[in-house]
């Protein structure tokens, strides 16, 4: 299964908000064997979001969209998704009753404030979509065709994703190895591993942790295991994190490698 992720919000592009949602979604999907093929951040531009959703929906098995589904003027995501499928917006009894229930709960917690919220506008979703109720917030999400729309508030996103997580599944498998060998020294070995086995191997240096993290990825458990075992035998690598101590050279750039 190949999935594209779209995170929506001007605040993401201006740097006002860190895009933790994109990372969290990519991790959750990858853990389920899904191949994340795109991770794109877009501004609150209805036409731009609509065009990209339509394109990705036709190109990939699934699309996950998060952000911009509340009731403020810059929340255009639901309208954009409806545009992508040439649908209008409609209110279902399920979504409306849930929004009204949540508003009543919020009003009880904030009795000193009068909530001026248009429940029908808040509950409106693209026609024909499946509502996803927001147990951690207010605005519902939805599923339309192969597009899943979630809130941008992290706790709301995570709770809602949990209700449909089982709908995402793939054959992608991975295994992590760790080595203190310099990256340049192991490039030929990593290339040979990809020639020998039906896998790809990524190398991700982590200076703070003091090691290089290797990620062996494939769609066959046997191939991933065989490639990992071969790497463990061929280079100084481990399945548990190892670290390196930096020497006292003049420029501080000469590492003193050690397993701890």
N, C-alpha and C positions, 0 to 999 in steps of 0.2 A: 504494500500500500504506500503510495506516494502522496504526501500532504504538503500544502503551502500554508504558511502562517502570515497573516496580515495584522499588524498592530496599528491602530488608528489614533491620532491625536497630535495637534500642533505642539503640545507640551513635550512630546517625545523628540521631535525634531529640533526644538529650541534648546534642549538639554535641561529643561525645568523639571522633568520627571525621568528617572532612570527606567529603561525598558526591561524591568524584571519579568514582565509577563511573557515576552518572547522567549527568554531563556528557560523559564519554567515550562512553558508549553513544549518547546523543543525537547526538553529532558523527558517529560511525561510521554510524549509520542515515541521518542527513540526507545524508551524502556519497554514499550509495547511492540517493538519490532518494526515500527513505521519509519519510512525514509522521509525525512523532512527535506524537501527539495528547494524551498524558498522561505526566507524570513525577511519580510518587507515592512518598513514603517512608512505610513502615509499621513499627510496632513488631513485636517477636517475639511476635505474637498469632496463634495458629493459626487461630482462627475468622475473625478479621478478614482475614488474608491469603487464606484460602480463599474467602471471599465476594467479595473484590475480584478475585481471579483469575478466578472463574467469571463475574463481571459483565463484565470486560474481554474475556475470551475470546469471549463472545457478541456484544460490541459492536464489536470491531476485528479487523483481519486477522491481527494477531499480538500477542503479549504477551511481553515479556522480563522475567524475574524474576531478581534477583541478591541473594545474601546468605543466610546462615542455613542452609547445607546441610552443615555439618560434623557432628562427633559430640558436641558439647557440649550440655548440657541446654537451652540457649536456641535451638538450631538446629531450628526447626520448619517450615521452608519446604517441604521435600519432602513431609512429612505433610500440610501444608495444601494443596499442589497436588493431591495424591492425593484429598483430601476434595472439592476443587472439581469433580472428575470422578467422584465416587463410586467410586473405585478403592481397592483395598488396596495394600499395599507388597509388593514381590517382589524376589528376587535373581536376576539373570541371570548366566549363566556368563561372559559378556563382561565385565560390570562387576566381578564378584568376582575374576576372574583378574587384572584390571588393578590392582585395589586390593591384592591380595596381592603382585603384582610390585612396586608402589610401596612397600609396607611393607618388603619385603626390601631394597630399595635404601636406604630411610631407616635401617633397622637396621644396614646396613653402614657408613653414615656416622656412626652414633651407637652404637658397640658397647658403650659403658659404660652404656647405658640399655636396660632391657627395655620394649619397646613393648606396652602393655596396650590394644590396639585390637581391637575386635570387627569383623573384616573383613566379615562378612555384614551387620551393621548398617550399616557404612559404605557398603556397596555397594547397599543396598536403595533401590529406585526405585519410583515409581507403576506399577502393573501395566499392561502394554501400552505403556509409554513406550520411546523410543529412547535408549539410553545415550549420553552424551557423555563420552568419557574425559578424565581430567584429567592431561595430560602435565606440567603445571607444579606439581601438588599431589597431593592424595589423593582427596578426595571427588568422585565423578563427577557430572556434570550430566545433564540429560535433555531430550527433546522429547516432549511429549504433546499431541496435537491441534495447536493453533496456539500453544502456550505453550512457551517456551524457558527453562530454569532453569540459571543459571550460579552459580559460586562468588562470594563477596564479596571475596576477596583480589584486588586489582587485576591482578597478573601472571597469576593463574590465570584470571580472567575474560577478559582480553585474549587469552590463548592459546586458550582454548576457543571464544570467539566467532569467532576466525579460522577454525576448522574448519567453521563453518556460515554464514559471512558471505555467501556467494553465494546463500543462500536468502532474503535480504532484498533487495528491489528495488522501485523505485517510479518515478513519472514526475515527481517534484518536481525542479525545476531552480532554481538561484540564481546570482546574480552580485553581487559587492560593489563599491561605489563609495565614495569618500571625499571629504568636503568640509569646509572650514573656515568655511563660512557658518553664522551662528547658526541653531539649529534652528527658532526661531519664524519666521524669515524664509522658510524653504523649505517650510513646511507646505502652502500653497496649491499649490505645484508638485508636491509628492508626491501630493496628492489628485488633481490633474489627470492625473498619470501613471497612476494607478489607474483613472481614468475612460476614458483613451485606450486603454489596453492591458489585456489579461487577466493582470494581475499584482497582487501586493500589494507595498508598499514599507515596510520598517521603518527607523526611524532610531534609532541607538544612540550617544548622546554618550559620548565617552571623554576626560575632562579630562586624564588622565595622558598619553595619546598626543597630545592636542592637535588632535583632529578629531572629526567626526561620521561614523560608519560607516553607510552605507545598504545595505540588503540587498533586492535585487529578486528576488522569488520567483514562479514560475509553473510550469505543466505543459507549456508549449510553448516550445521553444528560440527560435523566431522572435520570439515575443512578449517573452520576457525580453531578448533582444538588442535589439529595437526600443525597448523602454522604457528600457533602460540607455543606449542611444545618444542618445535624446531628452533624458534627464536630463543627460547630459554636455554637450549643446549648450545646455541651458536654464539650468543653474546652474553655479556655479564648483565643478566636481567633477572627480575624477580616478580612474583605475582603480588607482592606487598611493597608498599612504598619504601624506597631507599633514599638516602640523602648524601650530599657531598659537602665537604668543608672547603672554603676558599682560602688559598694560600696568602702569604704575606708579601707577595711580589710588589714591586714599586708601583705598578698601576692597578693592582688588585684584580687583574683579569686572569691570572693563572690559577686554575682550580686544582685543589688537592682532593682527588676522588677517594671516597671511602664508603663502605657499607656500614650502616649503623643498625 
